[in-house]
Each structure stands twice: as structure tokens, then as C-alpha cells.
Amino acid sequence: MYFDKPGKDNTDQTLQQAAARADELGLDEVVVATTTGRTAYRAMEVFEGKRVTAVTYHCGFKEPFQNRMADDVRRDIESKGVRVIQCSHALSGLERSVAKKHAGVYPVLLIADTLRLLGQGTKVAVEVAVMAADAGALTGNDIISIGGSGGGADAALVLKPAHQNNFFDLRIREIICKPRSF
């Protein structure tokens, strides 16, 4: 499925399309990007009975020593059985800091920009899968991974996850949905 434009207005359709495909394929692991927890709450409803992992920004992403997801929201989501992962972005992290200070070509940022050729949400879906794998939240089986373009969800993938140290073993099996224009 292709959306006319990116953004949070596609969240419900993205989650519903992804849940339907997960059922068809017998997949029970779902990774979803979330900033405030809104997308994670909706994913809990749509993916009831599946293992949902929510991945959020690392502390200090916008403001030093500040979390984007409120602590009480995180605790509530976790109390409902969803694992919340908060860590540095797999496709930028320390390399973005170096790029800000020094000119040059940076391989990880090139990978991120290459994935953005398919849209920001697609890049995010790959990235959060790697972050969840590195945090020990996944089994290594194929998963549904969901990302977005600045709020909400607008891209869903079926993929075989991998850790950062084996990134090129990751396989995007299917694109369930994404924005056509971005």
C-alpha cells in the first residue's frame, strides 16, 4: 500500500496493514518507533497478543539530559507488557556528532541517506529493528518493523533483523506500506 503523503495521518492504516500481514505470515514480533508513546499505545491495541517492542529516542536527543518520552508514560507502557528501548540511533549516533564537527564522508550516515531514498519511515523502520536487536529484545526471526516521518507511523516492513555489528545481514523481505511522495 502506498500513501499519498508521509506523516501521522497514516498511523492507523500502517498499523492495520502491518498487523494483517503479520497474521498472514505468522509473525509475532513487532518493533515500533515512538517518541511520546502515542504510536506504542495504538500498536498495543492493534497487535494484541503479539510481542511488541517500542523504540524511542535516546536521552538528550533534543535537549541535554532530557527524555522525549515521559517517565510515567514509559512505566505505563511497560506495565502493559511492551518492552521500551531507549538508546542511541543505530544509523547516526556518535557518527552524527563527528560529522557536525569535522568535514568528511561518514559511512553510517551514507547508509541512512540511502535508506531514505525509500522514505524517512523506511529508514526509521530499519533503524529501530537494529536498535531492538542490539538491546536483546528480538529472537532473530523475521519481524514486522514500523517507522514514521516526524510523528506517527507511515512505513511498515517485514524484515530479518540484525545487530549493528552484522548490519549487512539484515534483510528487508517486504515493504508492507510507505508514502509514495516524500
Residue frames relative to the residue before (quaternion, step in Angstrom):
aa qw qx qy qz dx dy dz
M 1.0000 0.0000 0.0000 0.0000 0.00 0.00 0.00
Y 0.1507 -0.7811 0.6020 0.0687 3.54 -1.05 0.82
F 0.2901 -0.7442 0.5804 0.1585 3.55 -1.00 0.93
D 0.5766 -0.6096 0.4234 0.3416 3.56 -1.13 0.68
K 0.7988 0.0096 0.0252 0.6009 3.57 1.06 -0.73
P 0.5462 -0.6170 0.4471 0.3481 3.60 -1.20 0.42
G 0.5272 0.6859 -0.4421 0.2369 3.53 -1.32 0.12
K 0.7498 -0.4593 0.2888 0.3789 3.48 -1.44 0.21
D 0.5451 0.6213 -0.4080 0.3878 3.61 1.15 -0.37
N 0.6641 0.5064 -0.2912 0.4665 3.58 1.24 -0.37
T 0.3923 0.7747 -0.4489 0.2107 3.59 1.26 -0.18
D 0.7069 0.4650 -0.2971 0.4424 3.61 0.64 -1.01
Q 0.6695 0.4871 -0.3086 0.4684 3.59 0.89 -0.87
T 0.6226 0.5374 -0.3418 0.4547 3.58 1.00 -0.77
L 0.6932 0.4721 -0.2816 0.4662 3.57 0.80 -0.97
Q 0.6683 0.4986 -0.3098 0.4570 3.60 0.93 -0.81
Q 0.6418 0.5074 -0.3192 0.4782 3.59 0.99 -0.81
A 0.6638 0.5079 -0.2966 0.4620 3.57 0.96 -0.90
A 0.6525 0.5092 -0.3167 0.4635 3.60 0.97 -0.81
A 0.6383 0.5194 -0.3294 0.4629 3.57 0.97 -0.80
R 0.6774 0.4787 -0.2953 0.4740 3.59 0.92 -0.86
A 0.6035 0.5459 -0.3533 0.4616 3.60 1.04 -0.70
D 0.6536 0.5052 -0.3074 0.4724 3.58 0.97 -0.85
E 0.6506 0.5278 -0.3140 0.4467 3.58 0.92 -0.90
L 0.7574 0.3843 -0.1883 0.4932 3.57 0.98 -0.89
G 0.4377 -0.7123 0.4459 0.3197 3.59 1.26 -0.19
L 0.3892 0.7179 -0.4826 0.3166 3.57 1.14 0.63
D 0.1290 -0.8300 0.5396 0.0579 3.58 -0.90 0.87
E 0.6357 0.4803 -0.3455 0.4959 3.59 1.26 0.20
V 0.0335 -0.7944 0.6050 -0.0414 3.53 -0.88 1.07
V 0.1037 -0.7563 0.6431 0.0608 3.54 -1.00 0.88
V 0.0197 -0.8075 0.5888 -0.0285 3.57 -0.85 0.98
A 0.3811 -0.6910 0.5673 0.2355 3.55 -1.01 0.88
T 0.0974 0.7821 -0.6108 0.0758 3.56 -1.03 0.81
T 0.3011 -0.7499 0.5615 0.1777 3.56 -1.02 0.78
T 0.8109 0.2364 -0.0924 0.5273 3.55 0.64 -1.16
G 0.5890 -0.5573 0.3769 0.4476 3.59 1.22 -0.44
R 0.4794 0.6980 -0.4277 0.3163 3.59 1.23 -0.34
T 0.6889 0.4618 -0.2905 0.4772 3.58 0.83 -0.93
A 0.6210 0.5389 -0.3440 0.4534 3.60 1.03 -0.70
Y 0.6392 0.5215 -0.3304 0.4587 3.60 0.94 -0.84
R 0.6735 0.4824 -0.2986 0.4738 3.57 0.91 -0.89
A 0.6342 0.5327 -0.3282 0.4541 3.60 1.01 -0.79
M 0.5969 0.5667 -0.3618 0.4378 3.60 1.04 -0.71
E 0.6676 0.4983 -0.2930 0.4691 3.56 0.99 -0.86
V 0.7231 0.4634 -0.2497 0.4472 3.55 0.78 -1.06
F 0.7710 0.3230 -0.1633 0.5240 3.59 0.99 -0.83
E 0.1215 0.8245 -0.5407 0.1144 3.59 1.06 0.71
G 0.7928 0.2756 -0.2258 0.4945 3.55 -0.87 0.99
K 0.6541 0.4592 -0.3115 0.5141 3.58 1.29 -0.10
R 0.5207 -0.6237 0.4840 0.3251 3.54 -1.26 0.40
V 0.0711 -0.8184 0.5700 -0.0133 3.57 -0.34 1.29
T 0.0859 -0.7550 0.6491 0.0354 3.53 -1.02 0.94
A 0.1829 -0.7779 0.5953 0.0837 3.58 -0.82 1.03
V 0.1328 -0.7883 0.5988 0.0493 3.57 -0.85 1.00
T 0.0563 -0.8119 0.5808 -0.0153 3.54 -0.78 1.09
Y 0.7135 -0.4522 0.3345 0.4176 3.55 -1.34 0.19
H 0.5179 -0.6064 0.5009 0.3363 3.54 -1.21 0.51
C 0.6217 -0.5199 0.4301 0.3977 3.53 -1.25 0.48
G 0.7945 0.2918 -0.2277 0.4814 3.58 -0.93 0.90
F 0.3654 0.7578 -0.4834 0.2421 3.61 1.21 0.06
K 0.7826 0.2458 -0.1337 0.5561 3.60 0.90 -0.91
E 0.7942 0.0610 0.0038 0.6046 3.55 0.94 -0.94
P 0.5733 -0.6123 0.4074 0.3612 3.61 -0.91 0.83
F 0.8753 0.0593 -0.0865 0.4720 3.52 -1.03 0.99
Q 0.5890 0.5307 -0.3808 0.4759 3.58 1.19 0.54
N 0.3292 -0.7287 0.5689 0.1923 3.56 -1.05 0.85
R 0.4614 -0.6641 0.5112 0.2914 3.56 -1.12 0.65
M 0.7127 0.3597 -0.2342 0.5548 3.58 1.06 -0.73
A 0.4624 -0.6878 0.4886 0.2727 3.56 -0.82 1.03
D 0.5900 -0.6104 0.4029 0.3421 3.57 -1.03 0.82
D 0.6665 0.4973 -0.3193 0.4544 3.61 0.93 -0.80
V 0.6139 0.5266 -0.3461 0.4755 3.60 1.09 -0.64
R 0.6432 0.5217 -0.3208 0.4596 3.57 0.92 -0.90
R 0.6635 0.5015 -0.3065 0.4629 3.59 0.87 -0.94
D 0.6552 0.5142 -0.3133 0.4562 3.59 0.96 -0.83
I 0.6498 0.5077 -0.3153 0.4697 3.58 0.92 -0.89
E 0.6752 0.4902 -0.2930 0.4669 3.58 0.90 -0.91
S 0.6335 0.5361 -0.3344 0.4466 3.61 1.04 -0.70
K 0.6702 0.4710 -0.2827 0.4990 3.57 1.25 -0.41
G 0.6568 -0.5742 0.2909 0.3929 3.59 1.26 0.33
V 0.5608 0.5751 -0.4018 0.4396 3.58 1.24 0.16
R 0.3383 -0.7198 0.5667 0.2153 3.56 -0.90 0.93
V 0.1777 -0.7759 0.5990 0.0876 3.58 -0.87 0.98
I 0.1449 -0.7774 0.6107 0.0400 3.53 -0.82 1.13
Q 0.0021 -0.7706 0.6366 -0.0281 3.56 -0.87 0.99
C 0.3019 0.7464 -0.5368 0.2523 3.57 -0.42 1.21
S 0.6947 -0.4583 0.3471 0.4323 3.54 -1.32 0.16
H 0.5771 -0.5978 0.4366 0.3449 3.54 -1.13 0.67
A 0.4760 -0.6968 0.4661 0.2657 3.54 -0.84 0.99
L 0.7752 0.3476 -0.1797 0.4958 3.58 1.02 -0.73
S 0.7340 0.2726 -0.2737 0.5586 3.55 1.06 0.73
G 0.2287 0.8304 -0.4917 0.1281 3.58 0.42 -1.21
L 0.8493 -0.0561 0.0820 0.5185 3.54 -0.89 -1.00
E 0.6109 0.5801 -0.3599 0.4010 3.59 1.03 -0.72
R 0.6164 0.5382 -0.3510 0.4553 3.62 1.03 -0.66
S 0.6265 0.5349 -0.3272 0.4630 3.57 1.04 -0.76
V 0.6506 0.4982 -0.3107 0.4815 3.59 0.97 -0.85
A 0.6583 0.5248 -0.3095 0.4421 3.60 0.93 -0.90
K 0.6240 0.5402 -0.3378 0.4523 3.60 1.07 -0.67
K 0.7446 0.4169 -0.2104 0.4769 3.56 1.04 -0.79
H 0.8089 0.1941 -0.0604 0.5517 3.59 1.01 -0.80
A 0.4443 -0.6685 0.5257 0.2816 3.55 -1.02 0.80
G 0.4207 0.7067 -0.5082 0.2556 3.55 -1.17 0.48
V 0.5209 -0.5942 0.5100 0.3399 3.50 -1.38 -0.08
Y 0.1094 -0.8087 0.5780 0.0038 3.55 -0.83 1.03
P 0.4506 -0.7526 0.4109 0.2485 3.59 -0.39 1.24
V 0.6751 0.4914 -0.3180 0.4490 3.60 0.83 -0.88
L 0.6544 0.4918 -0.3179 0.4783 3.60 0.99 -0.75
L 0.6077 0.5337 -0.3482 0.4740 3.60 1.13 -0.56
I 0.6198 0.5222 -0.3373 0.4789 3.58 1.04 -0.75
A 0.6538 0.5122 -0.3136 0.4602 3.59 0.91 -0.90
D 0.6784 0.4809 -0.2971 0.4692 3.59 0.90 -0.88
T 0.6166 0.5333 -0.3450 0.4652 3.59 1.07 -0.65
L 0.6590 0.4908 -0.3098 0.4784 3.59 0.94 -0.82
R 0.6173 0.5505 -0.3437 0.4447 3.61 1.11 -0.62
L 0.4854 0.6364 -0.4496 0.3965 3.61 1.21 -0.15
L 0.6907 0.4102 -0.2523 0.5394 3.57 1.28 -0.41
G 0.6712 -0.4742 0.2829 0.4946 3.58 1.31 0.04
Q 0.6351 -0.5576 0.3943 0.3609 3.53 -1.21 0.63
G 0.6580 0.5268 -0.3152 0.4360 3.59 0.91 -0.86
T 0.6248 0.5281 -0.3304 0.4707 3.57 1.07 -0.73
K 0.6372 0.5132 -0.3198 0.4778 3.59 0.97 -0.87
V 0.6674 0.5020 -0.3017 0.4600 3.58 0.90 -0.90
A 0.6350 0.5341 -0.3368 0.4451 3.62 0.94 -0.80
V 0.6439 0.4895 -0.3159 0.4959 3.59 1.02 -0.76
E 0.6767 0.5263 -0.2937 0.4228 3.56 0.84 -1.00
V 0.7013 0.4577 -0.2934 0.4611 3.61 0.81 -0.92
A 0.5828 0.5581 -0.3783 0.4537 3.59 1.15 -0.49
V 0.6462 0.5000 -0.3093 0.4865 3.58 0.99 -0.83
M 0.6548 0.5164 -0.3127 0.4546 3.59 0.91 -0.88
A 0.6632 0.4908 -0.3011 0.4782 3.59 0.97 -0.84
A 0.6225 0.5257 -0.3389 0.4704 3.59 1.04 -0.74
D 0.6788 0.4969 -0.2916 0.4553 3.58 0.88 -0.94
A 0.6758 0.4846 -0.2870 0.4755 3.59 1.12 -0.61
G 0.5152 -0.6723 0.4011 0.3490 3.59 1.27 -0.05
A 0.4609 0.7175 -0.4168 0.3148 3.58 1.23 0.36
L 0.7292 0.4172 -0.2271 0.4926 3.61 1.22 -0.27
T 0.4903 -0.6742 0.4798 0.2738 3.54 -1.25 0.48
G 0.5428 -0.5953 0.4191 0.4187 3.59 1.18 -0.51
N 0.5382 0.5932 -0.4054 0.4405 3.57 1.30 -0.08
D 0.6673 -0.4626 0.3799 0.4431 3.56 -1.27 0.23
I 0.1146 -0.7926 0.5985 0.0207 3.54 -1.11 0.80
I 0.4019 -0.5870 0.6140 0.3419 3.47 -1.45 -0.07
S 0.0179 -0.7915 0.6108 -0.0001 3.59 -0.85 0.93
I 0.1357 -0.8215 0.5538 -0.0109 3.53 -0.81 1.13
G 0.0012 -0.7967 0.6032 -0.0371 3.55 -0.91 1.01
G 0.2242 -0.7845 0.5638 0.1284 3.53 -1.29 0.08
S 0.4326 -0.6731 0.5478 0.2445 3.48 -1.41 0.14
G 0.8372 -0.2045 0.0982 0.4977 3.57 0.13 1.25
G 0.8062 -0.1616 0.0625 0.5656 3.59 0.84 0.92
G 0.8127 0.1487 -0.1460 0.5442 3.55 -0.82 0.99
A 0.4823 -0.6479 0.5132 0.2901 3.53 -1.35 -0.22
D 0.0441 0.8124 -0.5806 0.0327 3.57 -0.99 0.81
A 0.7410 0.2870 -0.2211 0.5654 3.60 1.24 0.24
A 0.0060 -0.7844 0.6199 -0.0225 3.54 -1.00 0.88
L 0.0975 -0.8013 0.5903 -0.0001 3.53 -0.96 0.98
V 0.2650 -0.6366 0.6772 0.2567 3.48 -1.38 0.30
L 0.1560 0.8090 -0.5551 0.1140 3.56 -0.70 1.00
K 0.3944 -0.6293 0.6056 0.2858 3.47 -1.38 0.33
P 0.3188 -0.7881 0.4930 0.1850 3.59 -0.45 1.17
A 0.0773 -0.7555 0.6476 0.0625 3.50 -1.38 0.31
H 0.5176 -0.6073 0.5035 0.3313 3.52 -1.31 0.36
Q 0.6845 -0.4720 0.3533 0.4288 3.58 -1.27 0.30
N 0.7014 0.4822 -0.2866 0.4398 3.57 0.90 -0.86
N 0.7370 0.2704 -0.1960 0.5876 3.60 1.32 -0.10
F 0.0987 0.8692 -0.4827 0.0428 3.56 1.18 0.60
F 0.7157 0.4697 -0.2740 0.4382 3.59 0.87 -0.85
D 0.5348 0.5637 -0.4238 0.4654 3.57 1.28 0.31
L 0.4852 0.6484 -0.4348 0.3938 3.59 1.28 -0.24
R 0.0822 -0.7953 0.6000 0.0264 3.57 -1.02 0.81
I 0.2496 -0.7155 0.6325 0.1604 3.55 -0.85 1.00
R 0.2325 -0.8102 0.5285 0.1009 3.55 -0.34 1.28
E 0.7999 -0.0521 0.0867 0.5915 3.57 0.96 -0.92
I 0.2541 -0.6788 0.6562 0.2101 3.50 -1.31 0.48
I 0.2812 -0.7805 0.5392 0.1451 3.55 -0.45 1.23
C 0.7706 -0.1803 0.1428 0.5944 3.56 0.95 -0.92
K 0.0893 0.7642 -0.6345 0.0740 3.53 -1.28 0.54
P 0.5759 -0.5546 0.4460 0.4023 3.59 -1.20 0.26
R 0.4207 -0.6873 0.5340 0.2557 3.55 -1.07 0.78
S 0.7542 0.2337 -0.1294 0.5998 3.57 1.06 -0.81
F 0.1527 0.7767 -0.5992 0.1200 3.56 -0.97 0.87
